[in-house]
Amino acid sequence: MTAINGAAAAVTGAASGIGRALALELAARGCDLALADRDEAGLQALAAEIGQAQQQRKVTVHQVDVGVPKQIEAFAQGAIAAHPGLNIVINNAGVALMGMFDEVDQAQMEWLVNINFWGVVHGTRAFLPQLSRQREAHIVNLSSIFGIIAPPGQTAYCAAKFAVRGFSESLRHELQMANSPVRLSVVHPGGVSTNIARNSRTGSGMTDNARRAQSIERFDAMAKTSPAAAALRIIEGIEKNQPRILIGNDARFMDLLQRFRPGTYWAVLARRIEKMAAGK
């Protein structure tokens, strides 16, 4: 296991949602923090909140766009310099993109993959030498339930999140073969009540604003898990060295359904979602 008390963690996407909840909970449990996000004001507010509640914790903030590899490299260097014992990395930052495949242009797809997949890969590569020198260390990579199932309208997001899962599982096996002190967990949240859908970009070919509003409304209705509950589940997974962390009853249900009906799960899920949307 990787102990939280006395650890130092780097967290991307820390200014809001699951990342923010993770920062608050990690600090409360005795962990120093290097917090990264594009939203510098959000980071500063979070650091101030932690400072008021946990004055003994060392918290550094780093404005970072994880879609830019050089910024990730600079973040790793700055975080390690500030926290020489840094031994936990949580690659949490992510974005969403609405639209069917023929409504999403190539540049938009690459934008999402650069953040949601390559951001995880570059973050892992930048911090891995540091983690490998620690007595115990942990990498947490955020995939999604959409790294296990693939609904329509999510071609870019699913491609990236499936890739995060494959990359993470393969790397975990490599670390085990090498008897590395680094453990690795991949996280598959179901619906978590964050602003990821509300802040999503829309495919350049998607002109139906009513469909976007409906998608956001449907996400909000189905997002039953709070960011705080998601953070607690991730921290439990770190402490217990769980290789796969499913968050929410919806994620557990969809994971099981995909196992039983790997080629035809969507017919079942589509009917279930329609009933939920209709309030039945």
N, C-alpha and C positions, 0 to 999 in steps of 0.2 A: 504494500500500500504506500501511497504518497501522503504524508501528513500535511495538513493545511496549516496548522499552527506553526509558525516559524518559517514558513515557505515564502517565496516571492514569485508573483505571477505576472505574466504579460497577457493582457486581454485586448483584443481588437474589437471594434464596434462597441466600445464601452460606454458611449454617451447616452444610449437609450436601450430599451427592450431587455432582452436576455443578458446582454453584456453589462448593462448598468446594474441589473439585479445580481449578477455574479460578483461584480466589484464590491457592492455593499455587503454581501454575505461573506465573501472571502475576507474582507477587512475585519468584519465582526468576529471571525474565527481566528484572527491573529496572523493574517497574511499581508505582506507588503505588496504594492501594486505598481506596475507600469501600464498606464491606460492609454490606448490609442483610439482615435476616431478622426473623421474629417471635421466633425463639429467641435471646434475648440471651446466655444462658449459652454457647450454641454459638458465637456470634460472638466472645465474649471469649476462649474457648479457642482458636479459630482465629487470632485476632489475636496471642495470646501465642505460638502455634507459629510464626507467620510472623516475629514479633519476635526469637525465638531464632535462627532460621535466616538471616534477612535484616534485620539490625539497621539498615541504612541506609534501609529502606523506610518510608514514612509510611503508616500504616494507621489509618483511623477506622471505628468501628462505629456502626450506626444501627438501632435497633429499629423495624421497619416492617411493617405489614400492607398488602401491595400491593392488597388489596381495598378499601382506604379511601383515596380520592383525596387528602384533605388530608394524610395521612401521607406519600404519595408526594411531594407538593409540598414538605413540610418536609424530606424526605430530600434532594431535589434542592438545596434552598437550603443545607442543612447541608454536603452533599458538595462543592458548588461553593465555598462559603466556605473549607472546609478544603483543597481542592485546586483552586486557581484555574485551573490548566491542564488540568483534567479533559477528556478527549477520547475516552473509550470508555465506552459504556453497554451492559451486558449484562442484558437483561430475561429472567431465568432462572426466577424463582419460579413454582411451579405446584403444583397439587393434583390428586387423582384422586377419582372417584366411581363406585362399582360399582352395577350394576343395569340392567335393561331399562328402556326409556322409561316404561312404565306402573308401574314400581317406584320411580321417582324423582319426588319432588314438585317443584313449581315453585320453591319457596324454595331447595331444594338445587341445582337447576340454575342459578339465578341466583347462588348462592354461588360455584359453580365458575367461571362465566363472568366474574364480577366480578374474580376473581383471575387466571385464565388468559388472558383476552382484555383486559378493561378495564384490568387491571394493566399490561399491555404498552403499551396506548394511552396511558394516563396517564403512565407512565414515559417514553415517547418524547416526549410533549408537554412534560413538565416539563424535560427536559434538552436538547431540540433547539436552543433559542436559544443556550445555552452551546456546544454542539458546533459550531454554524454559525459561531461566531467564531474557531474554531481553524484552523490551517493544514491539518491533516489530522485526521479524526475518523471514528468508526465506531460504528454501532448494531448490536447483535446481538440478534435476537428469537428466543426458543426456541419453535418449533412442536413438531412430533412427526412420526413416520411416520404417526400418526393425523391429521395434517393433509394427508395424501396418500391414504391408504386409510381406510375407515370400517367397522371390525368391529362386529358386534352387541354390545350391552351397553355401548356407549361414546357414546351420543347426545350427552350434555352435553360430554364431553371432546373429541370430534371436532368438534362445532360450534365450540367455542372455538379449537381448534388450526387448523382450516380458516380461521377468521376471522383468526387471527394471520398465517397465510400470505398471505391476500388483502390485508390491511392493509399488510403489510410490502412485498409486491411492488409495490403501487400507490404507496406512499410512496417506494420506491427509484426508481421511474420519475420521480416528481415531482422528487426531488433531482437526478437526472441532467439533467432538462430545465432546472433552475435553475442548473446548473453549481455545485452546492453542494460544499463540501469534505467533506461527510458521506457516507460509504459505509454501506451497509446489507446485512447478511447475515441470512438466515432459516435456522434450524437444524432439521433433521428427524432426531432420534435414533431408532434402533430400540430394541432392548432393552438398557438400561443398568442395571447392577446397583446400583440405589439402593433406598431404602425407600419409594418413592412408592406402590407397590401395598400394602405392609404398613400404611402410614399413611393409606390411602384411607378416605373415608367410605362408608357403605353406604346405598343407597336406602331410604327409609322403608318401602317396600313389600316389601323383600327380607328375608325371615325365615329363609332357608336358610343357616345358618352353615357347613354343609359346602361349599356352593357358593362362599362367600367364601374359605374355606381352600383349595379347589381352584384358584381363580383366582390366589391369591397364589403357590401352589406352581408353577402353570404359568408365571407371570411369571418367577419366580426361575429356573426351568429354561431359559427362553428368553432371559434377559437375559445375553448373552455378553460385552458390552462393559463394561469397567471405567470408573468415572467419570474416572480419570486419563487413559485413552485417549481418552475423549470430549472432555476438556478440551484435549488436544493437538490433536485434529482441529479444534476450534473456533478455537484460536489460529492454526493454519495457515491456516484460512479467512480470519481477520482480516488476517493478513500478506499473503495473496495476493489480497485483495479478492474473495473468491468469493461470488457472490450467493446461492447455495444450498449448504448444507453438510449432506450426508447422513452419518450416523454408523452404522457397522456394516455387515457384509455383508447382514444381514437387511433393513436399510433400503434398501440398493441393489437387492436382489432385488425387494422389494415395490414400489419405485418403478418398476422396469422392467415388472413384471407389470401394474401399473395402467395403464401406457401402452399395452401390447399388448392388454389386455382390460379397458378402462375400465368396462364395465357388468357384467362377469361374473368379475372377479378373485376374489371371495370364495369361490366354489365351489372354486377351486384352493387357495387359502390354508387353507380349513377342513380340507381333506383333509391338507394338509401338517402343520398344527398337530396334528391328531389322531394322525398317525404319530409326530411328535416326542414328544407326551405319552405315547404308548404305548412309547416307547423303541425304535422300529423304524428 
